[in-house]
């Protein structure tokens, strides 16, 4: 995992935001339950800061819950266009869907098109 995160951090115009794992008890089989915390707020702060500093004009958000609503609202007030990519099995929160400027459902066909190799010119 560390090697993967290190490689991601080396990418141009790319940053990794790592939260923290919080222990939440054990399941019925005695296995520990961990929950990732703070990632949403880290990403929300980044969105607001980049928007306020006018370093972005468009943001792509891959989410479904309403945790990002405050950051989306601030970024939009700063003139940032927000494009929401969301799942279809669990629809995105209605308020998030309504606040975003553009929306794309992440369907099987959508993913298949992304993974398809580009056509080369003859």
TIVO-2410 file (N, C-alpha, C; in nm, 3 decimals):
# residues 122
REC num residu      c1      c2      c3 atome chaine
REC   1      X   0.082  -0.119   0.000     N      A
REC   1      X   0.000   0.000   0.000    CA      A
REC   1      X   0.087   0.126   0.000     C      A
REC   2      X   0.191   0.125   0.081     N      A
REC   2      X   0.279   0.242   0.087    CA      A
REC   2      X   0.342   0.270  -0.048     C      A
REC   3      X   0.383   0.166  -0.117     N      A
REC   3      X   0.444   0.182  -0.249    CA      A
REC   3      X   0.341   0.240  -0.347     C      A
REC   4      X   0.220   0.192  -0.342     N      A
REC   4      X   0.113   0.242  -0.429    CA      A
REC   4      X   0.085   0.389  -0.403     C      A
REC   5      X   0.072   0.426  -0.276     N      A
REC   5      X   0.047   0.566  -0.240    CA      A
REC   5      X   0.164   0.653  -0.283     C      A
REC   6      X   0.286   0.604  -0.264     N      A
REC   6      X   0.405   0.678  -0.305    CA      A
REC   6      X   0.402   0.705  -0.455     C      A
REC   7      X   0.368   0.605  -0.534     N      A
REC   7      X   0.361   0.621  -0.679    CA      A
REC   7      X   0.250   0.720  -0.718     C      A
REC   8      X   0.139   0.714  -0.650     N      A
REC   8      X   0.031   0.810  -0.678    CA      A
REC   8      X   0.076   0.953  -0.649     C      A
REC   9      X   0.143   0.972  -0.538     N      A
REC   9      X   0.190   1.105  -0.500    CA      A
REC   9      X   0.291   1.162  -0.599     C      A
REC  10      X   0.359   1.077  -0.674     N      A
REC  10      X   0.457   1.123  -0.771    CA      A
REC  10      X   0.392   1.169  -0.902     C      A
REC  11      X   0.264   1.143  -0.920     N      A
REC  11      X   0.196   1.182  -1.043    CA      A
REC  11      X   0.181   1.334  -1.050     C      A
REC  12      X   0.188   1.388  -1.171     N      A
REC  12      X   0.173   1.532  -1.192    CA      A
REC  12      X   0.030   1.574  -1.158     C      A
REC  13      X   0.018   1.686  -1.087     N      A
REC  13      X  -0.112   1.744  -1.049    CA      A
REC  13      X  -0.202   1.642  -0.979     C      A
REC  14      X  -0.145   1.569  -0.888     N      A
REC  14      X  -0.218   1.463  -0.819    CA      A
REC  14      X  -0.171   1.458  -0.675     C      A
REC  15      X  -0.265   1.453  -0.583     N      A
REC  15      X  -0.230   1.438  -0.442    CA      A
REC  15      X  -0.319   1.333  -0.378     C      A
REC  16      X  -0.262   1.261  -0.287     N      A
REC  16      X  -0.336   1.160  -0.212    CA      A
REC  16      X  -0.375   1.219  -0.078     C      A
REC  17      X  -0.497   1.200  -0.039     N      A
REC  17      X  -0.543   1.242   0.092    CA      A
REC  17      X  -0.577   1.116   0.172     C      A
REC  18      X  -0.502   1.094   0.276     N      A
REC  18      X  -0.524   0.977   0.361    CA      A
REC  18      X  -0.591   1.019   0.490     C      A
REC  19      X  -0.694   0.950   0.525     N      A
REC  19      X  -0.761   0.976   0.652    CA      A
REC  19      X  -0.701   0.888   0.759     C      A
REC  20      X  -0.782   0.853   0.854     N      A
REC  20      X  -0.738   0.765   0.962    CA      A
REC  20      X  -0.837   0.652   0.977     C      A
REC  21      X  -0.787   0.537   1.018     N      A
REC  21      X  -0.877   0.426   1.046    CA      A
REC  21      X  -0.917   0.431   1.192     C      A
REC  22      X  -1.047   0.423   1.216     N      A
REC  22      X  -1.099   0.424   1.353    CA      A
REC  22      X  -1.158   0.287   1.382     C      A
REC  23      X  -1.119   0.230   1.493     N      A
REC  23      X  -1.170   0.100   1.535    CA      A
REC  23      X  -1.314   0.117   1.583     C      A
REC  24      X  -1.404   0.036   1.530     N      A
REC  24      X  -1.547   0.048   1.563    CA      A
REC  24      X  -1.605  -0.076   1.630     C      A
REC  25      X  -1.518  -0.165   1.677     N      A
REC  25      X  -1.566  -0.285   1.744    CA      A
REC  25      X  -1.537  -0.409   1.662     C      A
REC  26      X  -1.614  -0.512   1.690     N      A
REC  26      X  -1.596  -0.638   1.618    CA      A
REC  26      X  -1.730  -0.684   1.562     C      A
REC  27      X  -1.723  -0.759   1.451     N      A
REC  27      X  -1.845  -0.811   1.392    CA      A
REC  27      X  -1.887  -0.940   1.461     C      A
REC  28      X  -1.992  -1.004   1.413     N      A
REC  28      X  -2.045  -1.125   1.477    CA      A
REC  28      X  -1.948  -1.242   1.476     C      A
REC  29      X  -1.848  -1.236   1.385     N      A
REC  29      X  -1.746  -1.341   1.378    CA      A
REC  29      X  -1.620  -1.305   1.457     C      A
REC  30      X  -1.625  -1.193   1.528     N      A
REC  30      X  -1.510  -1.152   1.608    CA      A
REC  30      X  -1.404  -1.078   1.530     C      A
REC  31      X  -1.432  -1.044   1.405     N      A
REC  31      X  -1.337  -0.971   1.322    CA      A
REC  31      X  -1.345  -0.821   1.353     C      A
REC  32      X  -1.232  -0.754   1.359     N      A
REC  32      X  -1.234  -0.610   1.388    CA      A
REC  32      X  -1.302  -0.532   1.276     C      A
REC  33      X  -1.373  -0.427   1.314     N      A
REC  33      X  -1.438  -0.337   1.220    CA      A
REC  33      X  -1.366  -0.204   1.226     C      A
REC  34      X  -1.318  -0.159   1.111     N      A
REC  34      X  -1.252  -0.029   1.101    CA      A
REC  34      X  -1.330   0.059   1.006     C      A
REC  35      X  -1.327   0.188   1.034     N      A
REC  35      X  -1.396   0.285   0.949    CA      A
REC  35      X  -1.298   0.396   0.915     C      A
REC  36      X  -1.297   0.435   0.787     N      A
REC  36      X  -1.209   0.543   0.744    CA      A
REC  36      X  -1.272   0.676   0.783     C      A
REC  37      X  -1.193   0.763   0.843     N      A
REC  37      X  -1.243   0.892   0.890    CA      A
REC  37      X  -1.160   1.006   0.831     C      A
REC  38      X  -1.220   1.123   0.820     N      A
REC  38      X  -1.157   1.251   0.784    CA      A
REC  38      X  -1.129   1.272   0.636     C      A
REC  39      X  -1.144   1.171   0.552     N      A
REC  39      X  -1.111   1.189   0.411    CA      A
REC  39      X  -1.207   1.290   0.346     C      A
REC  40      X  -1.336   1.279   0.373     N      A
REC  40      X  -1.432   1.372   0.313    CA      A
REC  40      X  -1.398   1.517   0.346     C      A
REC  41      X  -1.365   1.543   0.470     N      A
REC  41      X  -1.336   1.682   0.508    CA      A
REC  41      X  -1.205   1.728   0.446     C      A
REC  42      X  -1.106   1.640   0.435     N      A
REC  42      X  -0.980   1.678   0.369    CA      A
REC  42      X  -1.005   1.717   0.223     C      A
REC  43      X  -1.086   1.639   0.154     N      A
REC  43      X  -1.117   1.669   0.014    CA      A
REC  43      X  -1.203   1.794   0.003     C      A
REC  44      X  -1.296   1.811   0.095     N      A
REC  44      X  -1.380   1.931   0.095    CA      A
REC  44      X  -1.298   2.057   0.117     C      A
REC  45      X  -1.203   2.051   0.209     N      A
REC  45      X  -1.115   2.166   0.234    CA      A
REC  45      X  -1.033   2.196   0.109     C      A
REC  46      X  -0.979   2.094   0.044     N      A
REC  46      X  -0.904   2.115  -0.080    CA      A
REC  46      X  -0.990   2.184  -0.185     C      A
REC  47      X  -1.113   2.136  -0.202     N      A
REC  47      X  -1.204   2.194  -0.301    CA      A
REC  47      X  -1.228   2.342  -0.273     C      A
REC  48      X  -1.255   2.375  -0.148     N      A
REC  48      X  -1.282   2.515  -0.111    CA      A
REC  48      X  -1.158   2.602  -0.129     C      A
REC  49      X  -1.042   2.554  -0.085     N      A
REC  49      X  -0.920   2.632  -0.099    CA      A
REC  49      X  -0.883   2.657  -0.245     C      A
REC  50      X  -0.892   2.554  -0.327     N      A
REC  50      X  -0.860   2.570  -0.468    CA      A
REC  50      X  -0.957   2.665  -0.537     C      A
REC  51      X  -1.084   2.656  -0.498     N      A
REC  51      X  -1.186   2.745  -0.556    CA      A
REC  51      X  -1.162   2.889  -0.512     C      A
REC  52      X  -1.137   2.909  -0.383     N      A
REC  52      X  -1.119   3.044  -0.330    CA      A
REC  52      X  -0.994   3.111  -0.387     C      A
REC  53      X  -0.891   3.032  -0.415     N      A
REC  53      X  -0.768   3.087  -0.473    CA      A
REC  53      X  -0.776   3.095  -0.626     C      A
REC  54      X  -0.891   3.062  -0.680     N      A
REC  54      X  -0.916   3.064  -0.825    CA      A
REC  54      X  -0.813   2.979  -0.901     C      A
REC  55      X  -0.779   2.865  -0.843     N      A
REC  55      X  -0.684   2.775  -0.907    CA      A
REC  55      X  -0.754   2.668  -0.990     C      A
REC  56      X  -0.887   2.660  -0.978     N      A
REC  56      X  -0.963   2.564  -1.058    CA      A
REC  56      X  -1.089   2.632  -1.112     C      A
REC  57      X  -1.133   2.582  -1.225     N      A
REC  57      X  -1.260   2.629  -1.282    CA      A
REC  57      X  -1.362   2.517  -1.290     C      A
REC  58      X  -1.313   2.393  -1.278     N      A
REC  58      X  -1.401   2.277  -1.281    CA      A
REC  58      X  -1.349   2.173  -1.183     C      A
REC  59      X  -1.441   2.107  -1.114     N      A
REC  59      X  -1.404   2.000  -1.021    CA      A
REC  59      X  -1.487   1.877  -1.052     C      A
REC  60      X  -1.425   1.764  -1.044     N      A
REC  60      X  -1.494   1.636  -1.061    CA      A
REC  60      X  -1.503   1.571  -0.925     C      A
REC  61      X  -1.625   1.538  -0.889     N      A
REC  61      X  -1.652   1.478  -0.759    CA      A
REC  61      X  -1.710   1.339  -0.780     C      A
REC  62      X  -1.647   1.239  -0.721     N      A
REC  62      X  -1.697   1.103  -0.726    CA      A
REC  62      X  -1.748   1.073  -0.586     C      A
REC  63      X  -1.879   1.081  -0.570     N      A
REC  63      X  -1.937   1.068  -0.437    CA      A
REC  63      X  -2.085   1.036  -0.449     C      A
REC  64      X  -2.147   1.021  -0.335     N      A
REC  64      X  -2.290   0.994  -0.336    CA      A
REC  64      X  -2.361   1.049  -0.214     C      A
REC  65      X  -2.285   1.075  -0.107     N      A
REC  65      X  -2.351   1.123   0.014    CA      A
REC  65      X  -2.347   1.275   0.022     C      A
REC  66      X  -2.411   1.328   0.122     N      A
REC  66      X  -2.424   1.474   0.132    CA      A
REC  66      X  -2.308   1.540   0.206     C      A
REC  67      X  -2.206   1.465   0.243     N      A
REC  67      X  -2.093   1.523   0.318    CA      A
REC  67      X  -2.024   1.636   0.242     C      A
REC  68      X  -2.028   1.630   0.109     N      A
REC  68      X  -1.959   1.731   0.029    CA      A
REC  68      X  -2.042   1.854  -0.002     C      A
REC  69      X  -2.168   1.856   0.039     N      A
REC  69      X  -2.256   1.968   0.006    CA      A
REC  69      X  -2.199   2.105   0.044     C      A
REC  70      X  -2.153   2.126   0.167     N      A
REC  70      X  -2.100   2.259   0.200    CA      A
REC  70      X  -1.985   2.301   0.110     C      A
REC  71      X  -1.893   2.211   0.081     N      A
REC  71      X  -1.778   2.244  -0.004    CA      A
REC  71      X  -1.824   2.271  -0.147     C      A
REC  72      X  -1.919   2.194  -0.197     N      A
REC  72      X  -1.972   2.215  -0.331    CA      A
REC  72      X  -2.038   2.352  -0.340     C      A
REC  73      X  -2.116   2.388  -0.240     N      A
REC  73      X  -2.184   2.518  -0.242    CA      A
REC  73      X  -2.084   2.634  -0.243     C      A
REC  74      X  -1.979   2.625  -0.163     N      A
REC  74      X  -1.877   2.731  -0.159    CA      A
REC  74      X  -1.804   2.738  -0.293     C      A
REC  75      X  -1.764   2.624  -0.347     N      A
REC  75      X  -1.692   2.622  -0.475    CA      A
REC  75      X  -1.778   2.681  -0.586     C      A
REC  76      X  -1.906   2.649  -0.587     N      A
REC  76      X  -1.994   2.704  -0.690    CA      A
REC  76      X  -2.005   2.856  -0.677     C      A
REC  77      X  -2.010   2.906  -0.555     N      A
REC  77      X  -2.014   3.052  -0.534    CA      A
REC  77      X  -1.888   3.119  -0.587     C      A
REC  78      X  -1.778   3.043  -0.593     N      A
REC  78      X  -1.651   3.094  -0.645    CA      A
REC  78      X  -1.641   3.074  -0.796     C      A
REC  79      X  -1.750   3.023  -0.857     N      A
REC  79      X  -1.753   3.007  -1.003    CA      A
REC  79      X  -1.705   2.875  -1.056     C      A
REC  80      X  -1.684   2.777  -0.969     N      A
REC  80      X  -1.635   2.646  -1.012    CA      A
REC  80      X  -1.753   2.561  -1.060     C      A
REC  81      X  -1.736   2.499  -1.175     N      A
REC  81      X  -1.834   2.405  -1.228    CA      A
REC  81      X  -1.809   2.269  -1.163     C      A
REC  82      X  -1.912   2.209  -1.107     N      A
REC  82      X  -1.898   2.082  -1.037    CA      A
REC  82      X  -1.963   1.972  -1.118     C      A
REC  83      X  -1.884   1.870  -1.153     N      A
REC  83      X  -1.935   1.754  -1.227    CA      A
REC  83      X  -1.936   1.635  -1.131     C      A
REC  84      X  -2.053   1.582  -1.106     N      A
REC  84      X  -2.071   1.470  -1.014    CA      A
REC  84      X  -2.072   1.339  -1.090     C      A
REC  85      X  -1.985   1.248  -1.053     N      A
REC  85      X  -1.989   1.110  -1.101    CA      A
REC  85      X  -2.041   1.026  -0.985     C      A
REC  86      X  -2.144   0.947  -1.011     N      A
REC  86      X  -2.210   0.875  -0.902    CA      A
REC  86      X  -2.249   0.734  -0.944     C      A
REC  87      X  -2.268   0.651  -0.844     N      A
REC  87      X  -2.312   0.514  -0.869    CA      A
REC  87      X  -2.459   0.509  -0.904     C      A
REC  88      X  -2.503   0.391  -0.948     N      A
REC  88      X  -2.644   0.374  -0.983    CA      A
REC  88      X  -2.715   0.279  -0.888     C      A
REC  89      X  -2.641   0.192  -0.824     N      A
REC  89      X  -2.704   0.099  -0.730    CA      A
REC  89      X  -2.762   0.176  -0.611     C      A
REC  90      X  -2.682   0.266  -0.558     N      A
REC  90      X  -2.728   0.356  -0.452    CA      A
REC  90      X  -2.724   0.497  -0.511     C      A
REC  91      X  -2.840   0.553  -0.536     N      A
REC  91      X  -2.845   0.686  -0.595    CA      A
REC  91      X  -2.778   0.788  -0.505     C      A
REC  92      X  -2.719   0.893  -0.565     N      A
REC  92      X  -2.657   0.996  -0.483    CA      A
REC  92      X  -2.762   1.072  -0.403     C      A
REC  93      X  -2.719   1.133  -0.297     N      A
REC  93      X  -2.809   1.215  -0.215    CA      A
REC  93      X  -2.875   1.320  -0.306     C      A
REC  94      X  -3.004   1.338  -0.289     N      A
REC  94      X  -3.081   1.427  -0.377    CA      A
REC  94      X  -3.026   1.569  -0.378     C      A
REC  95      X  -2.991   1.622  -0.262     N      A
REC  95      X  -2.939   1.759  -0.256    CA      A
REC  95      X  -2.806   1.772  -0.328     C      A
REC  96      X  -2.720   1.672  -0.315     N      A
REC  96      X  -2.592   1.673  -0.385    CA      A
REC  96      X  -2.617   1.669  -0.535     C      A
REC  97      X  -2.705   1.582  -0.579     N      A
REC  97      X  -2.737   1.569  -0.722    CA      A
REC  97      X  -2.788   1.702  -0.777     C      A
REC  98      X  -2.874   1.768  -0.701     N      A
REC  98      X  -2.932   1.894  -0.747    CA      A
REC  98      X  -2.831   2.008  -0.750     C      A
REC  99      X  -2.738   2.013  -0.656     N      A
REC  99      X  -2.642   2.123  -0.648    CA      A
REC  99      X  -2.534   2.116  -0.756     C      A
REC 100      X  -2.501   1.997  -0.800     N      A
REC 100      X  -2.394   1.983  -0.899    CA      A
REC 100      X  -2.442   2.029  -1.036     C      A
REC 101      X  -2.350   2.082  -1.116     N      A
REC 101      X  -2.383   2.136  -1.247    CA      A
REC 101      X  -2.403   2.029  -1.352     C      A
REC 102      X  -2.322   1.926  -1.346     N      A
REC 102      X  -2.328   1.816  -1.441    CA      A
REC 102      X  -2.325   1.686  -1.363     C      A
REC 103      X  -2.385   1.582  -1.422     N      A
REC 103      X  -2.393   1.454  -1.353    CA      A
REC 103      X  -2.370   1.340  -1.452     C      A
REC 104      X  -2.294   1.240  -1.410     N      A
REC 104      X  -2.272   1.122  -1.491    CA      A
REC 104      X  -2.283   0.999  -1.401     C      A
REC 105      X  -2.367   0.906  -1.442     N      A
REC 105      X  -2.379   0.781  -1.368    CA      A
REC 105      X  -2.265   0.687  -1.407     C      A
REC 106      X  -2.207   0.624  -1.309     N      A
REC 106      X  -2.099   0.529  -1.335    CA      A
REC 106      X  -2.164   0.391  -1.354     C      A
REC 107      X  -2.193   0.361  -1.479     N      A
REC 107      X  -2.256   0.234  -1.514    CA      A
REC 107      X  -2.151   0.136  -1.563     C      A
REC 108      X  -2.193   0.013  -1.584     N      A
REC 108      X  -2.102  -0.088  -1.638    CA      A
REC 108      X  -2.050  -0.044  -1.775     C      A
REC 109      X  -2.140   0.007  -1.861     N      A
REC 109      X  -2.099   0.052  -1.994    CA      A
REC 109      X  -2.002   0.169  -1.987     C      A
REC 110      X  -2.024   0.259  -1.892     N      A
REC 110      X  -1.935   0.374  -1.874    CA      A
REC 110      X  -1.793   0.325  -1.843     C      A
REC 111      X  -1.782   0.233  -1.749     N      A
REC 111      X  -1.651   0.179  -1.711    CA      A
REC 111      X  -1.590   0.101  -1.827     C      A
REC 112      X  -1.671   0.023  -1.896     N      A
REC 112      X  -1.622  -0.054  -2.011    CA      A
REC 112      X  -1.564   0.038  -2.117     C      A
REC 113      X  -1.630   0.152  -2.144     N      A
REC 113      X  -1.579   0.247  -2.242    CA      A
REC 113      X  -1.446   0.308  -2.199     C      A
REC 114      X  -1.430   0.331  -2.069     N      A
REC 114      X  -1.304   0.386  -2.018    CA      A
REC 114      X  -1.191   0.285  -2.037     C      A
REC 115      X  -1.220   0.159  -2.013     N      A
REC 115      X  -1.116   0.056  -2.019    CA      A
REC 115      X  -1.084   0.012  -2.161     C      A
REC 116      X  -1.171   0.044  -2.256     N      A
REC 116      X  -1.149   0.006  -2.395    CA      A
REC 116      X  -1.029   0.083  -2.449     C      A
REC 117      X  -0.938   0.012  -2.517     N      A
REC 117      X  -0.821   0.083  -2.573    CA      A
REC 117      X  -0.867   0.184  -2.679     C      A
REC 118      X  -0.798   0.298  -2.687     N      A
REC 118      X  -0.837   0.397  -2.786    CA      A
REC 118      X  -0.817   0.345  -2.928     C      A
REC 119      X  -0.904   0.389  -3.017     N      A
REC 119      X  -0.892   0.349  -3.158    CA      A
REC 119      X  -0.777   0.428  -3.220     C      A
REC 120      X  -0.697   0.361  -3.298     N      A
REC 120      X  -0.587   0.428  -3.364    CA      A
REC 120      X  -0.627   0.462  -3.506     C      A
REC 121      X  -0.575   0.571  -3.555     N      A
REC 121      X  -0.605   0.613  -3.692    CA      A
REC 121      X  -0.541   0.519  -3.791     C      A
REC 122      X  -0.607   0.494  -3.905     N      A
REC 122      X  -0.550   0.400  -4.006    CA      A
REC 122      X  -0.426   0.456  -4.071     C      A
***
